[in-house]
Amino acid sequence: MPVPSCWNDMPDNAVLLHVGPRKTGTTALQSAFANARGDLKRLGISYPGHDLNQRGRIRKMLRGGEFSVGAGGQWPGRVVLSDETCDYLTFAAARTIAERIGRQRLAVLITARPMARQLPSVWQQKVKRGNTDTTLADWLTDSLSGPSQPLWWRVDRMADTWRTLLGPDRVFVLLLDEEDHQALFRDVERLLDLPPDLLHPSMSNRGLTLEETEAVRQLNLSDSRAIHGTAALDDGVNRLVETRVPHESERRPKLPGWARSQVWTLQQTIVEGLRSQPNVIGDLDSWATRRDSDFTDDEQDVVDLRQGPRLVPSEAVTLLASPEPALVASPAAGGQDLASVPASALLSELWSRLVGRLIPGRSNRAKAEPGRALGPAQITAGAEVSDG
């Protein structure tokens, strides 16, 4: 369907609230909004504050505070808010937000990804943040067999919640195009009646490769967070990911083959729930197409990488936990082609860089420039990993 305007039949002080869910390009979209604050203001639209998103304002409203755009009170024009943690709002909490902002002036945007892409992306993000130390297979088993599915799994139900509160014409569901990441910004520009090419992100929450995720997961299994502090390690992992370019041989996490039927059934339920709803932007038929390429029957893609042929050296596993960690010897120190270097060596290099960024002075090799790995060998082509 053509992208409608979210401002149709809305008052001059209308508010568009982007509620996520997480790992649907939210960081990139928030970055684009933040970069365009000045241009948006000239167009009569406020993206409040100086932070990437408006999480603080949303939480204040949930605690009983009033909705206010700035220190001077209400903004006279239109407003855009974004907070992906709204994907966990219960109906009662969503109603509180609607009442604080004003139902008559509120519209909601939901961005959505196919479950087979979103689930592994959420898992690696939890590993990255230190919130889990389980493998993807174990995390998925627990999640699928749990008593209740997280609210963000069911974007059709998220949409139902807000439609009940605001009416069907005030809720917009934007289906992400996994092959064209720029489509998100073009569609949002049309939705907000913005000039073309206004939204440009300066940052994104890059997804970890499977090899990177396993290295960080091993850190979560160690005592390093207790020794060095969670905040310091999180900062180090973030800086590591921001500067490192994945090698083309590294893989994005995929769901195990045994989950095909259950995840596909869930996806079909979501698709059918969205078909009857207005303002669904994107190719819903594509969402209804099963893609076996999002799954893998290769157990090496989902098991602990310390086992089997893709060994992680024990030195790498305990690197941060030891007082003076010894660097793992690099098999490519002589400058051999990186394409011939096994994943175990890439993991070793990842750990050595991690030490250098978390604990200054611990590793000279950690000072390598972004894109450089394993001595003189250069990374020239990175494996693209979809961001959240």
N, C-alpha and C positions, 0 to 999 in steps of 0.2 A: 504494500500500500504506500502511496505517497506520504512523506513525512508531514504530519499536521503541525500547526502552531499550537504550542501549549498555552498561549495567551488568548486564544479565541474565547470570547464571552467571559473573559476574566476582568476584574477591576484593574485600575491603573497601579494599584499597590500589590498586585498578585505576587505570590511566592511559589517558586518551583523548588521542591525538596527532592534531591537525589538520594535514595536510600540504599544504594548498592544493588545486590549484595557484594561482599568482598570477593576479590580475585576476578572481577569483571571489568578490568581497565579503570578502576576507580582512582588509583594514584595518578595515572596519566591524565585522566579527565580533570581531576582536582588541580593538578599542576597547570593544565591549560587554562582553567578558569583563573587561577592565581596570577598567571602571567598576563592575562588580559584584563586585569582589574581596572586599569586606567581607561582602556577602550570601552569596556562595559559601562563604566560610570558615565562616559560621554553619550552612551546610548540610552541612559536612564535606567540602567540595571546595576544593582549592587551585588558584589560577591564579598560579604562582610569580613572584617578582620584583616590580620596580616599572616595568619597561618595557612597551611595547605587546605584545611577543611574547617568546618564549623562544629566539630565534635563537642567543644566546650559549651557552645550555645545550646546544643541539643540536650546535653546532660543537665545544664542549668534549668531548662524548661521541665525536664523530667523530675527535678527536685522541687518544682513548684515555682520557679522563677518566671518572670515575664519575658516575652519575646521582644528583643530590641536589636536593631541592626548596628547601631553605633552609640557612642557616648552621648550624643545629642538626642537620642530617642529614636523614633521610628524613621526609617528612610521613606521619603515621599514617593519613590518610584518602585519599580519591580525589583525582586530579590531572588537570587539563586543561592541555595544552601546545599551542601553535600556532606554526608557522613555515612560511610558504608556499614558502620556498626548498628545502624538502624535496622539491618536485616535480622536482628535478634529481638526486635520489639514485639511484645505481646499485643493483643488487640487493645487492652486497657492502656498500655503505654503509647501506642499509636494514637489512640483517642486523646490522650493528654496533649501530645504534640499538636494535633489538629485543632484542639480547643485553644491552646496557647497562641498559636499563629492566627487562627481564625479560619474556620472551615470554608467560608465564602470566598477566601482569597488564596486558598492552598491548592496546588496541583502536585503530583508525585511522579517522579521518573524512576523506573526500575531498569537497570541494565542486566542482561542475562547471558550466560554461556551454556552450551550443552553440558550435561552432567559428566560425561566421559572426559571432558577437558577440565571442568571445574574441580572435580574431586581430587585428582592428583595435584592440582595447583594449590588447593587449600592445604593438603597434607604437607607439601614441601614448605609452605609458608609457616605452618605450625612448627616444623622442624627448625626452620630458620630463626624463629622467635624463641626457641627453647621450650615450647609448650608441649612437645612430645619427643620421645626417643624411640618410638616404635617404627617398624618398617611400614611401607605403604600397605602391604598385604594384611598385616596385623591391624593397622589402623582402620582399614576398610572393613575388615571382618567385624571389628567392634562397632563401627558406625552403622553398618547395614543390619546388624543383629540387635542393635540397641532398642530400648523400649519406645523411643520416639526419635524421629528424624529432625535434625536442626531446621529451624524455620527457613534458613536461606536455601535449603535444598529445593523447596517448593515455591518457585517464583509465581506460579499460578495462585497459590494461597496467599502469598504476600500481596499480590494484586487484588485478590478478593477482599482482604482486610481493608485496604485503602479505598476500594470502590464502595464498600459498605459505608465507610465514613464520609466519603466525599462525592460519591456518584460516579457512574461509569465513564463519563467524559473527562474526568479530572485525573485519570491515571494512565500513564504511558509506559509501555514495556518495549524496550529497545533490545533486539536480539543482535548480539555481536557477530560480526563476520570474521571467522577465524583465519580467513585467507587475506583479508584486507583490513589491517589494523587502523588505517586512516579513516575508514568508513564511520567509526564511532564519532569522530570530531565533525565530519561533514553532516551527519544526521543530527547531532546536537545543535549545530549551527542553524540548521533548518527549523528544528523544534523551537528554538528561542528567537527565530526571526533575525539572526545575526548575519552580517556580511560574510560572504564566503572567505575561507582561509584566515579567519580571525583566531581560531583556537589552535595553539601549538604547545605541546607539553615540553618542559625542560627536564623532566625526570619521569621515570616509571619504576614500578616495583618489579624488576626483572625476576622471572622465575628461575630457580636453581635447576641445573641439570641433575640427572640422577646421580652422577659421580659427586658433584658438589654437595648435594643433599645428604649423601651417605657420609661424607667427611664431617659435615656439621652434626649429623646425628650421632656420630661417634663422640664428638665433643660433648653432646648432651648426655651421653652415657657415662662420661668420665666425671671426675670430681672437680673439673676446671671451673664450673660456675660457682661452686662453693669456695674455691681457693681465690679466684680473681674477681668474682662479682658478676652478676648477671648483666648489669648495665654495660660494663666494660666489654664483655664478650659480645653482647648484642651489637654494640657500636663497631667492634672489630669485624664481625661478620658482615655488617652492612657495608663497611668501607671495602672489604674484600670483594663483595659482589659488585659494587659500583665500579671497581677498577679492573676486575678480571674479565677477559674476553674468553668465553668457553671455546675449546677446540672443536673443530667440526666433527670429530669422532664421538663427542659426548652426546648423550641421549636425554631427551625429556622424559620425565616419569610417565609411565603408562599404567593403566589398570590391568590387573591380572586377568587372564582369560576366563577364570571361573566366575568372575563378576559380570560377564556379558549379559546374561539373562536378567539378572536383578536390576542392573543399572539401566538396561534398555527398557524394561517394563516401567521403571520410574520415569524415564525420559518420555515415553509415550503417554503416560498419565499427565505429565506436565503439558505436553503439546495439546492434548485434547482439552485440558482445562483452559488453555489460552485461545483455542480456536473460536470459542463462543464470546470472547471479550473484544471490545473495540480498542482502537489505538495500540495495536501490536505492530511494531515497526520492524521489518526484517523478513527474512525468508523462513517462514514457519515450516514449509514443506521440506526444506533442507534439514531442519531439526528433526523431522520425522524419518530421515534416512539413516539407516544403521551404518556405522563406519567401523569395520573391524580393525582398521589401522590404529584406532585409539586404544586397543587392547593388545596384550602380548601373552603368548603362551610360553615364552622363554622365561623359565624361573630365575635366571640370572638377573633379570630386570627388576625383580621384586624381592629377592632374598638379601640377606646380609652380605655385603660385598667382601667381607673378610673370608668368606667361604668360597670354595670352587676356584676356577682359574683366574678370576679377577681378585687376587689377594690384595688386601690392604696391609702393608707392613705393620707389625705390632708396634714398632717405634712411632708410627703415625698415630695410632690409636691412643697412645699414652703421652703424646708429645707435650700437651699443655699441662698435664698432671704432674710431670716431673719437675724438680727444682731447676735443673739446668738441662733442658731437653737437647739431645743430640740430633743433629739434622740427619734426615734419611739420605743415604747416598743416591745421587741421581744417575740412572743408567744412561742418560743422554748428555752427560757432562762434556763429552767430546763434540757435541754439536750435531748429533744425528738428526735425521728428519723426524719431526714431531709426530708425523702420521704413524711411525713405526713404534712409538712409545706406548706401552700398555697403560690401561686405566689406573693400575696400581701406582705407577710412577706419577701420573697426573695428580692422584690423591695425595701422594707424598709431597709434591710441590705445593699443593693447596694448603696442606698443613704447615709447611715451613713459612709460607707467606702469612698465614693466619697468626702464627706466633709473632712474627715481626711487627704486624699491625696492632696486635693486642698488647704486646709487651715490648716496647722500644728497646733496641739493643740486643735482643735475644737472637736475632737472625740477620746476618748480612744479606742473605739471599732474598730476604723479604723486601729489599729495596728495589727490586727489579721494576721496570716501568710496566704500566698496564699493557697487556698483550704479550709480555715476555714470559717464557716459562722454560724451565729445565736448562739453565745455563744459557748458551748463545742461541739456542733454537728459538725462532720467532713464531708466534701465533699470528697467522695472516687471515684466517677465515674462521669466524665464530659460528657455533651452532645456535641458530635462533631459538630462543625459548620464550614462549608467550608470556607477557607480563600479566600481573593481576591488576 
